[in-house]
């Protein structure tokens, strides 16, 4: 019995010794892999270093937080230095799998969310939903400190999910693209990001959203939660105004509310007044538009802009049917728009002919003056269409001239000028 116990004890000791030796060998090999990885890093051989780190991870049975951080950093450098597209995608596959193991081990740091999400998009088979959740958390965490490249990547990934989705899922993703567009546009304004970033997300938005009715339900909510900073708020509102114009939403109440908000932010803004005037003209609210244009003229940055506004006022008066007022305003226009203004003036005289003169003869003489103005406009390069010919047909006849004493001059009381009826 004593001998049997001794033999058993000896066997147990031998097994324990062998197990200890194996653990010691494993620890030594684990350490050697990390050492070799470090040597490769010294010569910036990131693929070689990554290979040793990955072997070491398996031998060591996993790493602690610092060693995982070194392995992740090495894999990221391997991705960045890879020249071949296929190699880059393969390294990203390895990197993403490593990040997953780090997360399972409890050592993942959410500061890597953006980098991890971007790497997912460059793998051989991107897990877009995972990338989406990481981008979303990153933007929620960073806010205006978000690197603008990740804003573009995030929205591109949403677009890609929409493109790849089944018909039953597309509606939900379309609504997401609308709400995220407004959210990200506000973020872009608040963070002072580049115009290029706004253009990028707008291009993806336009691929999916084409209808005015798609936009308006979400827009209302963002209008109620605009940025506080006046300049940022103004930029955001202008973006939305431009968007609604492109989507032909200019008849919506939201469009005019945005314009009112834009004007209220900076009442002395020339651009704001012009946007409001444009909207009022589109609604055929000519009296209100003329009032706003008159305000804008006092804010015009130079004489050229001032003349443009005078021309727009003349055009608004003409469209409203106030032909005498349109004529008077058009005749005051100078510079490059003189020809266009003369077209308005001539047309106004012709339209107003039946209201100017005490007799049919005098009233028909107005057409002579109208044609003179239109011919001046044509000499300045403006097209008058068939208006001149139509007005000539309305000249007083030779018989009418004779019946009225064949005068060489007839005064047009509305305009303070005289014309020769013997045309």
C-alpha positions in Angstrom: 0.0 0.0 0.0 2.8 2.4 0.9 4.5 1.6 -2.3 1.3 2.3 -4.3 0.8 5.6 -2.7 4.4 6.6 -3.4 4.0 5.7 -7.1 0.7 7.7 -7.3 2.3 10.7 -5.6 5.3 10.5 -8.0 2.9 10.5 -11.0 1.0 13.5 -9.7 4.2 15.4 -9.2 5.4 14.6 -12.7 2.2 15.8 -14.2 2.3 19.0 -12.2 5.9 19.5 -13.2 5.1 19.0 -16.9 2.1 21.3 -16.7 4.2 24.0 -15.0 6.9 23.6 -17.7 4.3 23.9 -20.4 2.8 27.1 -18.9 6.3 28.5 -18.5 7.1 27.7 -22.2 3.8 29.2 -23.2 4.5 32.4 -21.2 8.0 32.6 -22.7 6.6 32.1 -26.3 3.9 34.7 -25.6 6.5 37.2 -24.5 8.7 36.3 -27.5 5.9 37.1 -29.9 5.4 40.5 -28.4 9.2 41.1 -28.4 9.4 40.2 -32.1 6.4 42.4 -32.9 8.3 45.3 -31.2 11.4 44.6 -33.3 9.3 44.8 -36.5 7.8 48.0 -35.3 11.2 49.5 -35.0 11.7 49.2 -38.7 8.0 50.1 -39.4 7.2 46.7 -40.8 3.6 46.9 -39.7 2.4 43.7 -41.4 5.2 41.7 -39.8 4.5 43.2 -36.4 0.8 42.6 -36.8 1.5 38.9 -37.6 3.5 38.5 -34.4 0.9 40.3 -32.3 -1.9 38.0 -33.6 0.2 34.9 -33.0 0.9 36.1 -29.5 -2.7 36.8 -28.8 -3.5 33.2 -29.6 -0.6 31.8 -27.6 -1.2 34.1 -24.6 -4.9 33.3 -24.6 -5.8 37.0 -25.1 -4.1 40.2 -24.1 -4.5 42.9 -21.4 -5.7 46.4 -22.4 -2.3 47.9 -23.2 -1.2 45.0 -25.4 -4.6 45.0 -27.2 -4.1 48.7 -27.8 -0.7 48.0 -29.3 -2.1 45.3 -31.6 -5.0 47.5 -32.8 -2.6 50.4 -33.5 -0.3 48.1 -35.5 -3.2 46.7 -37.5 -4.4 50.3 -38.3 -0.9 51.2 -39.5 -0.8 48.1 -41.6 -4.1 49.2 -43.2 -2.8 52.8 -43.8 0.4 51.6 -45.4 -1.1 48.9 -47.6 -0.8 49.8 -51.3 -3.0 47.2 -52.9 -6.8 47.6 -52.5 -7.3 43.9 -51.8 -4.6 43.9 -49.2 -6.1 47.0 -47.5 -9.6 45.3 -47.4 -8.0 42.1 -46.0 -6.2 44.0 -43.2 -9.5 45.8 -42.4 -11.2 42.4 -42.1 -8.5 41.4 -39.6 -8.7 44.8 -37.8 -12.5 44.6 -37.4 -12.3 41.0 -36.0 -9.6 42.2 -33.6 -11.8 45.1 -32.4 -14.7 42.6 -31.8 -12.4 40.5 -29.6 -11.3 43.6 -27.7 -14.9 44.5 -27.1 -15.7 41.0 -25.9 -12.7 41.1 -23.5 -14.1 44.4 -22.1 -11.2 46.6 -23.2 -12.9 48.6 -26.0 -12.7 52.4 -25.9 -15.6 54.2 -27.6 -13.2 56.9 -28.7 -12.4 54.5 -31.5 -16.0 54.4 -32.7 -15.4 56.6 -35.8 -12.2 54.8 -36.8 -13.9 51.4 -36.3 -17.0 52.4 -38.3 -14.9 53.7 -41.1 -12.8 50.5 -41.2 -16.0 48.5 -41.4 -17.0 50.3 -44.6 -13.6 49.3 -46.1 -13.9 45.5 -45.4 -14.6 42.9 -48.0 -18.2 42.5 -46.6 -19.2 45.7 -44.7 -21.5 45.2 -41.7 -23.4 48.4 -42.4 -25.7 48.2 -39.4 -22.7 47.9 -37.0 -21.0 50.8 -38.7 -24.2 52.8 -38.5 -24.5 52.2 -34.7 -20.9 53.2 -34.2 -21.2 56.4 -36.3 -24.4 57.3 -34.5 -22.8 56.9 -31.1 -19.7 58.8 -32.2 -21.8 61.8 -33.4 -23.9 61.8 -30.3 -20.8 61.8 -28.2 -18.6 64.3 -30.1 -21.3 66.7 -31.3 -19.8 69.7 -33.0 -16.3 68.3 -32.4 -17.1 65.6 -34.9 -14.6 65.4 -37.8 -16.6 66.4 -40.9 -15.3 63.4 -42.8 -17.2 61.1 -40.5 -20.4 63.1 -41.2 -20.1 62.3 -44.9 -19.2 58.6 -44.1 -22.2 58.3 -41.8 -24.7 59.7 -44.3 -23.2 57.7 -47.1 -23.6 54.5 -45.1 -27.3 55.4 -44.5 -27.7 55.9 -48.2 -25.9 52.6 -48.9 -28.3 50.8 -46.5 -31.2 52.4 -48.3 -29.9 51.3 -51.7 -29.4 47.7 -50.5 -32.6 47.4 -48.5 -35.7 45.5 -49.5 -38.7 47.5 -50.7 -40.4 47.0 -47.3 -37.5 48.6 -45.5 -36.8 51.4 -47.9 -39.6 53.6 -46.5 -38.1 53.6 -43.0 -34.6 54.3 -44.3 -36.0 57.1 -46.6 -37.5 58.8 -43.5 -34.2 58.4 -41.7 -32.4 60.0 -44.6 -34.7 63.0 -44.4 -34.5 63.5 -40.7 -30.7 62.9 -40.6 -30.3 65.4 -43.5 -31.8 68.2 -41.4 -29.9 67.1 -38.3 -26.5 66.9 -40.1 -27.1 70.1 -41.9 -27.6 71.9 -38.6 -24.5 70.2 -37.2 -22.5 71.3 -40.3 -23.6 74.9 -39.7 -23.0 74.8 -36.0 -19.5 73.3 -36.4 -18.5 75.6 -39.2 -17.8 72.6 -41.5 -17.0 73.1 -45.2 -19.4 73.7 -48.0 -18.1 70.5 -49.6 -19.4 68.4 -46.7 -22.9 70.0 -47.1 -22.8 69.4 -50.8 -21.8 65.8 -50.3 -24.7 64.9 -48.0 -27.1 66.9 -50.2 -26.0 64.8 -53.2 -26.9 61.6 -51.4 -30.2 63.2 -50.1 -31.2 64.2 -53.7 -30.7 60.6 -54.9 -33.4 59.5 -52.6 -35.7 62.4 -51.8 -37.4 64.1 -54.7 -40.8 65.1 -53.4 -41.8 68.2 -51.5 -44.3 66.2 -49.5 -41.4 63.9 -48.3 -39.6 66.8 -46.7 -42.2 69.0 -45.0 -43.3 66.8 -42.0 -39.7 66.6 -40.7 -38.8 70.2 -41.5 -41.4 71.6 -39.1 -39.6 69.9 -36.1 -36.2 71.4 -37.1 -37.7 74.8 -37.6 -38.7 74.7 -33.9 -35.2 73.7 -32.8 -32.9 76.0 -34.8 -29.4 76.9 -33.5 -29.3 79.8 -31.0 -26.2 81.5 -32.5 -27.6 84.1 -35.0 -25.0 83.4 -37.8 -25.3 79.7 -37.5 -29.1 80.0 -37.4 -29.1 82.1 -40.5 -26.9 79.7 -42.4 -29.2 76.8 -41.4 -32.3 78.6 -42.4 -30.8 79.6 -45.7 -29.9 76.0 -46.4 -33.5 74.9 -45.8 -34.8 77.8 -48.0 -32.5 76.7 -50.8 -33.6 73.1 -50.4 -37.3 73.9 -50.6 -36.7 75.9 -53.7 -34.9 73.0 -55.4 -37.7 70.6 -54.4 -40.3 73.1 -55.7 -41.8 73.6 -52.2 -42.1 77.3 -52.6 -45.9 77.2 -52.2 -45.7 75.7 -48.7 -46.3 77.7 -45.6 -43.0 76.4 -44.2 -41.2 78.1 -47.0 -42.6 81.5 -46.1 -42.1 80.9 -42.4 -38.4 80.2 -43.1 -38.1 83.4 -45.0 -39.7 85.4 -42.2 -37.3 83.7 -39.8 -34.4 84.6 -42.0 -35.5 88.3 -42.2 -36.1 88.5 -38.5 -32.6 87.2 -37.7 -31.1 90.2 -39.6 -33.6 92.8 -40.8 -30.8 94.9 -42.3 -29.6 92.1 -44.5 -29.9 92.9 -48.2 -30.0 89.2 -49.2 -32.7 88.5 -46.7 -34.9 91.3 -48.1 -34.4 90.1 -51.6 -35.3 86.5 -50.8 -38.5 87.7 -49.2 -39.3 89.9 -52.2 -38.7 87.0 -54.5 -41.2 84.9 -52.5 -43.8 87.6 -52.5 -43.5 88.1 -56.3 -44.0 84.3 -56.8 -47.2 84.6 -54.8 -48.2 87.6 -56.9 -48.4 89.8 -53.8 -47.1 92.7 -55.8 -47.8 95.5 -53.3 -46.0 93.7 -50.5 -43.2 92.8 -52.8 -42.7 96.4 -53.9 -42.6 97.5 -50.3 -39.9 94.9 -49.5 -37.9 95.8 -52.6 -38.0 99.4 -51.6 -36.5 98.5 -48.2 -33.9 96.3 -50.0 -32.9 99.3 -52.2 -32.0 101.3 -49.1 -29.6 98.4 -48.2 -28.2 97.8 -51.6 -24.4 97.4 -51.4 -23.7 99.3 -54.6 -25.3 101.3 -57.4 -25.5 98.3 -59.7 -27.6 96.4 -57.2 -29.7 99.5 -56.6 -30.5 99.7 -60.3 -31.4 96.0 -60.4 -33.9 96.6 -57.6 -35.4 99.6 -59.4 -35.9 97.4 -62.5 -37.6 94.7 -60.3 -39.9 97.3 -58.8 -40.9 98.5 -62.3 -41.5 94.9 -63.4 -43.6 94.2 -60.3 -45.7 97.4 -61.0 -46.2 96.2 -64.6 -47.3 92.7 -63.5 -49.7 94.2 -61.0 -51.3 96.3 -63.8 -50.1 99.7 -62.5 -48.9 100.7 -65.9 -48.3 104.5 -65.3 -46.3 103.7 -62.2 -44.4 101.0 -64.0 -43.5 103.4 -66.8 -42.3 106.1 -64.4 -40.1 103.7 -62.5 -38.8 102.0 -65.7 -37.8 105.3 -67.2 -35.6 106.0 -64.2 -33.5 102.9 -64.7 -29.9 103.4 -65.9 -27.0 101.2 -66.7 -27.0 97.7 -68.1 -30.7 97.2 -67.5 -31.8 100.3 -69.4 -32.9 98.2 -72.4 -35.0 95.8 -70.3 -36.5 98.8 -68.5 -37.4 100.4 -71.8 -39.2 97.3 -72.8 -41.4 97.6 -69.7 -41.9 101.3 -70.3 -43.0 100.8 -73.9 -45.3 97.9 -73.0 -46.8 100.0 -70.2 -47.6 102.9 -72.5 -49.3 100.5 -74.9 -51.2 98.7 -72.2 -52.3 102.0 -70.7 -53.3 103.7 -74.1 -57.0 103.6 -73.5 -56.6 105.5 -70.2 -54.5 108.3 -71.6 -56.2 111.0 -73.7 -59.5 112.8 -74.1 -60.3 111.3 -77.6 -59.8 108.1 -79.5 -57.3 109.9 -81.7 -55.2 111.0 -78.7 -55.4 107.6 -77.1 -54.2 105.9 -80.3 -51.3 108.3 -80.5 -50.0 106.6 -77.3 -49.1 103.6 -79.4 -46.6 105.8 -81.4 -44.8 106.6 -78.3 -44.9 103.0 -77.1 -43.2 101.8 -80.3 -40.6 104.5 -80.0 -39.6 103.2 -76.6 -39.6 99.6 -77.7 -37.4 100.5 -80.7 -35.0 102.1 -78.3 -35.0 98.9 -76.3 -34.4 96.8 -79.4 -31.4 99.0 -80.4 -29.9 98.1 -77.0 -30.2 94.4 -77.8 -33.5 93.5 -76.2 -36.1 91.3 -77.8 -39.5 92.9 -78.2 -41.2 89.9 -79.8 -44.2 90.9 -81.9 -45.2 93.8 -79.7 -44.0 96.5 -82.0 -46.0 95.1 -84.9 -49.1 94.8 -82.9 -48.9 98.3 -81.6 -48.2 99.7 -85.1 -51.6 98.3 -86.1 -53.2 100.5 -83.5 -51.8 103.8 -84.8 -54.4 106.4 -85.8 -55.3 106.0 -89.5 -54.6 108.6 -92.1 -58.3 109.5 -92.2 -58.3 110.0 -88.4 -55.2 112.2 -88.6 -56.9 114.3 -91.4 -60.2 114.5 -89.4 -58.2 115.9 -86.4 -56.5 118.7 -88.4 -53.4 116.8 -89.6 -51.3 118.0 -86.7 -47.5 117.6 -86.7 -47.5 117.1 -82.9 -49.9 115.6 -80.4 -49.3 116.0 -76.7 -49.5 112.9 -74.5 -50.7 114.3 -71.2 -49.9 111.1 -69.2 -46.2 111.3 -70.1 -45.4 115.0 -70.8 -44.2 114.3 -74.3 -45.4 114.9 -77.9 -45.5 112.6 -80.9 -46.0 113.2 -84.6 -49.1 111.2 -85.7 -48.1 111.3 -89.4 -46.2 108.0 -89.2 
